[in-house]
Amino acid sequence: MALFSNAVHLVAPRISAEEGEFHPPSLDEFFPPAIFFEGTPFEINRIMLIRILMAIVVLLLFWLGTRKMRVIPTRGQSLTEMALDFVRVSIAENLLGKVDGKRFLPILTTMFFMIFAFNITGIIPGINMPGTALIGTPLVLAVVSYVTFIYAGIKKSPKNFFKNSLFPSGVPKPFYIIVTPIEILSTFILRPVTLTLRLLMNLMVGHLILVLAFSATNFFMFYAGGFFPALGVGTLAFGFAFTLFEILVAVLQAYVFTILTAVYIQLALAEEH
């Protein structure tokens, strides 16, 4: 019941005990007041603290898992190697091959575990907010992905990367007037936009649904009276079920973002470039 208690504490300010009114969650959730350095470029609020905390946690876990590597691995080393091998085998080597997979493995690994760590905080009691539910982090990650696949393409073919991207071979020249603007839009504009929005919206909407479910539970059980507590049981059950679904979303969105980055790198490294 710790998750429910924490969720109730999170949403309690929206519910007036005297008036018995229900106030649904709003976008104000994602703009908490400053905690440190208010009014400066270094302002830190609750969401920024979550990001800093999870970055430290990820670094600490991998440091602990790799600081004393053994031929016969310990349980912690085995779990760390399994996690790293998942990204290496399933994403990097599967899409880019062993040579290019090894080149881009550090950035793909960092991306996957950073996104997962920031996503999973949405269902951790005491935190209850995804670090990726505000546009800053998804946008920065999308820019990193964008710069990486362009770098890969230019590095592979400095003279022909942009030419082959914008003027695909085999297309009759008169059709370039249609094809080239489409390629500019799809390759160099929509890719970072869709990466950003996909990650942002999935986590933002998931958080709002969880807050709605648990705030409704709190309202039905403690303020509404009559037969409404029975509805509270339903919203509580939905909240717990959706919490499990959010765990899947946290993993899936990290995987999708990372594998799309690998796909874009693969396309940039294609022989026609």
Phi, psi and omega in degrees: 000000181298321180298316180295315181299319180292321179295320178298317179298323181295319187262354185305322181299343180277349188246124181270119181292329182283319184269341181064035182262148178256127179242113182292162179294155180225179179291349175300338176309325189265006179228065181290159180294158180293146176254316179232149173056041182301137177081005179247166176296346182257021182302134181238124175246189184299318182293320178295322177297322178298316179298315180297316180300313183290328176297318178295317180299314181297313179299318181295317181298316180287329175294316179295324182283344185237001187288331180229077182288135182233155176297315173262101190291149171284174180298318179295318178295320179298316179296319179296316180295322177297317180296314180293321179294330178301312180290318183297310186278311188286332185245298188296300184288327181296323183260327187250352184082173186292318185289303180290329177299319178293323180298317187258005181300316181303315183288324179291319179295314178300316181299313183298309186285331175294313181296316180299315181297318180289328179289317190291343180294346179294341182239008179275122178304137182092345179243298172052038176205121177290136177290346180260009183273006173237146196295338185306304183294311176304322180293316179298317179296320178295322178294319177299315177300316181298311180296323182294314183287330175291318176301315181300317181293317180292321179297322181286319183214083185303324185272331191249354186301305182291322180300311181287333177289321185266337181231075184302143179291151178088355180265128177303138187305320180299335182280350179298334179297337177261316187291317185298312176300324178295318179294320177299314182294312187286322186273317190252354179239307186289331182301305179293328180294313182290324176299315181296309186291324181298312181291314182299308188291322179299318182281325178295311181295320178300317179296315181297321179293319178296316179297319179299315182297313184283328176291323176296320177301313179300317181294312182296320186279329189244348185232328190286319181076184179062224182271000185296330176305331177295323176294327178298325177297319180294315180291328176295315179298318178297320180299316178293319178297318181289333174298316177297321178296323180294331174296316177299317180298319180301316179288314185297317181292325175296318180293313183297314181299315182291319182289327175293322175300317178296321178297316179296321176296317179301315179296323179292332181269000184301151186302326182295345177271000000 
